[in-house]
Amino acid sequence: MRVAWIVPPLLALLAPQGARAADCPNRPPPAVEVNVRTDPGRPDYRNTVRIADLTRMFLKQHRASFTGQQVTTGLTVSDAEFAIATQLVTLKVADGRTCAWLSGVDMTLRYKAVTVYVASEYKPGSCEHKAVLEHENEHVAIDRRNLVDYAPRVKAALAAKARGLGPAVGRTDKAAGNYLLDQLKRTAQEVIDAMNQARERDHGRLDSPASYRATQARCKGW
């Protein structure tokens, strides 16, 4: 079984009122270096939750793509997040405001928690425990594949966005930088939304009735 990826909401960081890029000197923008790092996390395996509780946990997620069984013998929960840091070239203009240009973007896309549950009714070493665990590890592999597949897409989108961003103007360095950062976050979120859709399709195919029948057929002690 699989639950949806969780991404913290983005803050709406608005450009400072009255900011005009035309107030900044007409100078070539710096080359922007974009780096994206991925961290798939390390699964935490648990055998302490009963089938009834796992089923409630699964159904609470309201997964529209779910087409499988209503009894949950295993569950993988992935808690993911991304963070973006920027490097800036700044210049004070005559009225004391700051012009800021992007010079670097560093993004981390990671799972901060991956929890894999196998129902406590199935003890380690049993056929049923092994069958459920192998199924859940396929969900872990799906998450990792999508993380690797989409990292280059996020990087390309961020690089394209950075090239198109002119200087930002703010009353402080932080205000100008926050405006640029918000533009990058919005761009990254669009790609990650597409990744989430791909992940759910992959998980949905794995959580098919045929897949569950194959898992059930492996053991006799369900």
C-alpha positions as CSV (number, residue, x, y, z in Angstrom):
1,M,0.0,0.0,0.0
2,R,1.1,3.6,-0.6
3,V,0.2,7.0,0.7
4,A,0.7,10.4,-1.0
5,W,3.8,12.4,-0.9
6,I,3.7,15.3,1.5
7,V,5.2,18.7,0.7
8,P,5.1,21.6,3.1
9,P,3.1,24.6,1.7
10,L,4.9,27.4,0.1
11,L,4.8,30.9,1.6
12,A,3.6,33.6,-0.7
13,L,6.5,36.0,-0.7
14,L,5.5,39.0,-2.7
15,A,7.8,41.4,-4.4
16,P,8.4,44.6,-2.4
17,Q,5.9,47.3,-3.3
18,G,7.1,49.7,-5.9
19,A,10.0,47.4,-6.9
20,R,11.2,48.2,-10.5
21,A,14.0,46.3,-12.2
22,A,14.5,49.4,-14.3
23,D,16.0,51.1,-11.2
24,C,19.0,48.7,-11.4
25,P,22.1,49.3,-13.5
26,N,22.0,47.8,-16.9
27,R,24.6,45.1,-16.5
28,P,25.0,41.6,-17.8
29,P,23.4,39.1,-15.3
30,P,25.8,36.7,-13.7
31,A,26.0,33.1,-14.8
32,V,23.7,31.1,-12.5
33,E,24.9,27.7,-11.3
34,V,22.0,25.3,-10.4
35,N,22.6,22.2,-8.2
36,V,19.9,19.7,-7.2
37,R,20.7,17.1,-4.6
38,T,18.5,14.1,-3.7
39,D,18.3,12.2,-0.5
40,P,16.0,9.1,-0.6
41,G,16.2,8.6,3.2
42,R,16.5,5.3,5.0
43,P,13.4,3.2,5.5
44,D,12.3,2.6,9.1
45,Y,10.7,-0.9,9.2
46,R,8.0,-1.5,11.8
47,N,6.1,-4.6,12.8
48,T,4.0,-3.2,15.6
49,V,0.7,-2.1,14.0
50,R,-2.2,-4.4,13.5
51,I,-4.1,-4.9,10.3
52,A,-7.2,-3.0,11.4
53,D,-5.1,0.1,12.3
54,L,-3.1,-0.1,9.1
55,T,-6.3,-0.2,7.2
56,R,-7.6,2.9,9.0
57,M,-4.3,4.7,8.3
58,F,-4.5,3.8,4.6
59,L,-8.1,4.8,4.1
60,K,-7.5,8.1,6.0
61,Q,-5.3,9.2,3.1
62,H,-8.3,9.2,0.7
63,R,-6.3,7.9,-2.2
64,A,-8.5,8.4,-5.3
65,S,-6.2,6.1,-7.3
66,F,-6.7,3.2,-5.0
67,T,-8.3,0.2,-6.7
68,G,-7.1,-2.7,-4.4
69,Q,-8.1,-4.5,-1.3
70,Q,-9.8,-2.9,1.7
71,V,-7.6,-4.9,4.2
72,T,-4.2,-3.4,4.6
73,T,-1.4,-5.9,5.6
74,G,1.4,-3.5,4.8
75,L,1.9,0.2,4.3
76,T,4.6,2.6,3.2
77,V,4.5,6.2,4.3
78,S,6.9,8.7,2.7
79,D,7.2,12.2,4.2
80,A,9.1,14.3,1.7
81,E,10.2,17.9,1.4
82,F,12.3,20.2,-0.7
83,A,14.4,23.3,0.2
84,I,16.0,25.9,-2.0
85,A,18.8,28.2,-1.1
86,T,20.1,31.0,-3.3
87,Q,23.3,32.9,-3.8
88,L,22.9,36.6,-4.8
89,V,24.9,39.4,-6.3
90,T,23.6,42.6,-4.7
91,L,24.1,46.3,-5.3
92,K,22.7,49.3,-3.3
93,V,21.1,52.0,-5.5
94,A,20.9,55.7,-4.7
95,D,17.7,55.6,-2.6
96,G,19.1,52.8,-0.4
97,R,17.2,50.0,-1.9
98,T,18.9,46.7,-3.0
99,C,19.2,45.3,-6.5
100,A,19.7,41.5,-6.4
101,W,20.7,39.1,-9.2
102,L,20.8,35.3,-8.9
103,S,24.2,33.8,-9.1
104,G,23.5,30.3,-7.6
105,V,20.7,27.9,-6.8
106,D,21.0,24.9,-4.5
107,M,18.0,22.6,-4.1
108,T,17.6,19.5,-1.9
109,L,14.8,17.1,-2.7
110,R,14.5,14.5,0.0
111,Y,12.5,12.1,2.1
112,K,12.9,13.1,5.7
113,A,10.9,10.0,6.8
114,V,10.2,6.7,5.1
115,T,8.2,4.3,7.3
116,V,7.4,0.8,6.2
117,Y,4.8,-1.2,8.1
118,V,4.2,-4.9,8.0
119,A,1.1,-5.9,10.0
120,S,2.0,-7.2,13.5
121,E,0.0,-10.4,12.8
122,Y,2.8,-11.5,10.6
123,K,6.1,-12.1,12.5
124,P,9.5,-11.8,11.0
125,G,10.6,-15.0,9.4
126,S,7.1,-16.0,8.4
127,C,6.1,-16.5,4.7
128,E,3.5,-13.7,5.1
129,H,5.9,-11.2,6.6
130,K,8.4,-11.8,3.8
131,A,5.7,-11.5,1.1
132,V,4.3,-8.2,2.5
133,L,7.8,-6.8,3.1
134,E,8.8,-7.5,-0.5
135,H,5.7,-5.8,-1.8
136,E,6.3,-2.7,0.4
137,N,9.9,-2.5,-0.7
138,E,8.7,-2.2,-4.3
139,H,6.9,0.9,-3.2
140,V,10.1,2.2,-1.7
141,A,11.9,1.5,-5.0
142,I,9.2,3.4,-6.9
143,D,9.7,6.5,-4.7
144,R,13.4,6.3,-5.2
145,R,13.2,5.9,-9.0
146,N,10.9,8.9,-9.3
147,L,13.2,11.0,-7.1
148,V,16.1,10.1,-9.5
149,D,14.1,10.6,-12.6
150,Y,12.7,14.0,-11.8
151,A,15.8,15.6,-10.3
152,P,17.2,16.5,-13.7
153,R,13.8,17.9,-14.7
154,V,13.7,20.1,-11.7
155,K,17.2,21.3,-12.3
156,A,16.4,22.1,-16.0
157,A,13.3,24.0,-15.0
158,L,15.1,26.0,-12.3
159,A,17.9,26.8,-14.7
160,A,15.5,28.1,-17.3
161,K,13.6,30.1,-14.7
162,A,16.8,31.6,-13.3
163,R,18.0,32.7,-16.8
164,G,14.7,34.5,-17.3
165,L,14.7,36.4,-14.0
166,G,16.0,39.9,-14.1
167,P,17.1,41.7,-11.0
168,A,14.8,42.1,-8.1
169,V,14.5,45.3,-6.1
170,G,13.8,45.5,-2.4
171,R,14.1,47.7,0.6
172,T,16.7,45.2,2.0
173,D,18.9,42.4,0.6
174,K,16.5,39.8,2.2
175,A,13.4,41.4,0.6
176,A,14.9,41.3,-2.9
177,G,16.2,37.8,-2.4
178,N,12.9,36.5,-1.1
179,Y,11.1,37.6,-4.3
180,L,13.6,35.6,-6.4
181,L,13.4,32.6,-4.1
182,D,9.6,32.6,-4.3
183,Q,9.8,32.5,-8.1
184,L,12.1,29.5,-8.0
185,K,9.9,27.6,-5.4
186,R,6.8,28.0,-7.7
187,T,8.7,26.6,-10.6
188,A,10.0,23.7,-8.6
189,Q,6.6,22.9,-7.3
190,E,5.1,22.6,-10.8
191,V,7.7,19.9,-11.6
192,I,7.2,18.1,-8.3
193,D,3.4,18.1,-8.8
194,A,4.0,16.2,-12.1
195,M,6.3,13.8,-10.2
196,N,3.7,13.2,-7.6
197,Q,1.2,12.2,-10.4
198,A,3.7,9.9,-11.9
199,R,4.4,8.3,-8.5
200,E,0.7,7.7,-7.8
201,R,0.3,6.1,-11.2
202,D,3.2,3.7,-10.5
203,H,2.0,2.9,-7.0
204,G,-1.6,2.4,-8.3
205,R,-0.3,-0.2,-10.8
206,L,1.5,-2.0,-8.1
207,D,-1.5,-1.9,-5.8
208,S,-3.6,-3.7,-8.3
209,P,-6.0,-6.7,-7.6
210,A,-3.7,-8.9,-9.7
211,S,-0.7,-7.9,-7.6
212,Y,-2.5,-8.6,-4.4
213,R,-3.7,-12.0,-5.6
214,A,-0.1,-12.9,-6.5
215,T,1.1,-11.9,-3.0
216,Q,-1.7,-13.8,-1.3
217,A,-1.0,-16.9,-3.4
218,R,2.6,-17.1,-2.0
219,C,1.5,-18.1,1.5
220,K,-1.2,-20.0,3.3
221,G,-1.4,-18.4,6.8
222,W,-3.2,-15.2,6.0
